Amino acid sequence: MIKRTKEIKVHRTLTMSISFWALVEQIRSKQHMDTADEALAASVMSLARKIGIEAWEVNTDVERRIG
């Protein structure tokens, strides 16, 4: 379960290739996540930490799964 802080709901259309969404679905499935939103959020946070633009201290259950 993701610990939620302040969220802003925005309705946008993401135009990505089928292969992109297939990768998101594979991440979601292999990491036992409930939604594509979780898979995308965890992936973005993981990359942000890897490149040094996000702190490492906060680590939710979902983010621990993709380590």
Secondary structure, DSSP 8 states (H G I E B T S, - for coil): -----S-----------HHHHHHHHHHHHHTT-S-HHHHHHHHHHHHHHHTTSS-SS---HHHHHH-
